[in-house]
Amino acid sequence: SSYKHHGKDSVLYRVKRKIEYAKAQLRAKIEHPFQVIKVRFNHRKVRYRGLEKNTAQLFSLLGLANLVLAKRYLQRTAG
């Protein structure tokens, strides 16, 4: 990142640091379901057996990952 070139007391440093922090938060939220798919469902490689089949498999895996994440969220809020 480019904010490290400025002094820590600089306004530009603080603004760029906040931007980098926001990007990291967004990146973590987007990449977490893919991590669940890789680890929980052991889906590390894609077999190219047709675009329609790959798309259907990916949608079903993402749906299952959403259910796993929703289960975790509901258990946390209910307990």
C-alpha positions in Angstrom: 0.0 0.0 0.0 1.1 3.5 -0.6 0.2 5.1 2.8 3.5 3.9 4.4 5.4 6.5 2.4 3.8 9.3 4.4 4.5 10.2 8.0 2.1 8.8 10.6 0.9 12.3 11.6 -0.1 13.1 8.1 -3.7 13.5 7.1 -3.1 11.6 3.9 -1.6 8.7 5.9 -4.8 8.4 8.0 -7.1 8.7 5.1 -5.2 6.1 3.0 -5.0 3.8 6.1 -8.8 4.0 6.5 -9.3 3.1 2.8 -7.0 0.1 3.1 -8.8 -1.0 6.2 -12.2 -0.8 4.4 -10.8 -2.7 1.5 -9.5 -5.4 3.8 -12.9 -5.7 5.5 -14.7 -6.1 2.2 -12.2 -8.6 0.9 -12.6 -10.7 4.1 -16.4 -10.8 3.8 -16.3 -11.8 0.1 -13.6 -14.4 0.4 -15.0 -16.2 3.5 -17.6 -18.3 1.7 -15.0 -19.5 -0.7 -12.8 -20.6 2.3 -15.8 -22.5 3.7 -16.2 -24.3 0.3 -12.5 -25.2 0.2 -12.2 -26.4 3.8 -15.6 -27.8 4.7 -16.5 -29.4 1.4 -12.9 -30.2 0.3 -13.5 -28.5 -3.1 -9.9 -27.6 -4.1 -9.9 -28.4 -7.8 -12.4 -27.7 -10.5 -13.0 -30.3 -13.1 -13.9 -28.8 -16.5 -16.7 -31.0 -17.5 -18.9 -28.4 -19.1 -19.8 -24.8 -18.3 -23.3 -25.7 -17.2 -22.3 -28.5 -14.9 -19.5 -26.3 -13.3 -22.0 -23.5 -12.8 -24.6 -25.8 -11.2 -22.0 -27.3 -8.9 -20.7 -23.9 -7.9 -24.2 -22.5 -7.2 -25.0 -25.6 -5.1 -21.7 -25.3 -3.1 -22.3 -21.6 -2.5 -25.8 -22.3 -1.3 -24.5 -24.9 1.1 -21.8 -22.5 2.3 -24.5 -19.9 2.9 -26.4 -22.4 5.0 -23.3 -23.2 7.0 -22.6 -19.5 7.6 -26.2 -18.8 8.5 -26.2 -21.7 11.0 -23.1 -20.3 12.7 -24.6 -16.8 12.8 -27.9 -18.1 14.3 -26.2 -20.2 16.9 -24.1 -17.2 18.0 -27.1 -14.9 18.3 -29.5 -17.4 19.9 -26.9 -18.7 22.5 
